């Protein structure tokens, strides 16, 4: 003989239990006249044959045809008018569930006006409450068998992350603007996620963004950009570093400090610096380079002093100075010294 359940209740519903089912497994045998006891923080939803019927509010209820016409009429049709029927009751927990956490399991990739592409991680907290017990049982419990907050958190986290990607894509231009947009992003997230939660019979009470952080790769790119910003004018920075190198060479007593300084100052590579150093190998200690000896007709250096250019052109240094001042001959002035490339002199002679 089936066991008749005369008192239907869930007195031991835990703080993290969204739903308690009576009976726990299978269908229960109830009859008209059974007592349904619903606590203040609960609502009871009757189910039969996969369909939700009446919802009971707080208090003691007697299953009769007078106070539960929907349930009673449907049950009598299915039992041939007998008083005993099989059904299940789902007691939903109506308290506000707090300290629920969300976070991005994988970084979110977004376009950034300053860095091009960034990857972000976010996490925060939210609180929720069952707003529509019948819809919640229909949408979540009946189809997915979810009974505790631990079981539903993964599902809700997926809803939140999908909306976070949309909201960040719509509102964020640069990661550097994120801190001042937290309130706006949080408000937009609550509005969008609220609609998704209500479709499940859940009300989103609070939504908080604790942090949105870049991944290690993005943080490295930010550090590099910050370093460039601290440097400021890159050309001025390179000249400053070149001047430091010349000073260090002079302190160490290097006789070719002037040649190395020239190579660094004009941004040439190590190969050009070596060519200049070789070309100026005949310079005297502490003085200007002398014109090369005419004996043996040595090859003209790639970069010449004013005197070397005069010797190459077989004119006086004053004549070379004059064509430089007129703009006909291109030259680079470094401090009080001129340096003229052989290529520029050849172009001048060719009438270029």
Secondary structure, DSSP 8 states (H G I E B T S, - for coil): ---B--EE--TT--TTBSEEEESSSS-EEEETT-EEEE-TTEEEEEEETTEEEEEE-SEEEE--TTT-HHHHHHHHHHHTT-SEEEEEEEEEE-S-EEEEEEE-SS-EEEEETTTEEEEEEEEEEEEEEES-HHHHIIIIIHHH---BHHHHHHHHHHHHHHHHHHHHHHH-S-GGGGGGGHHHHHHHHHHHHHHHHHTTTEEEEEEEEEEEEE-HHHHHHHHHHHHHHHH--HHHHHHHHHHHHHHHHHHTT-TTHHHHHHHHHTT--HHHHHHHHHHTTT--TTS------TTTT----SEE-HHHHHHHHTS-HHHHHHHHHTTSS--EEETTEEEEEHHHHHHHHTT-
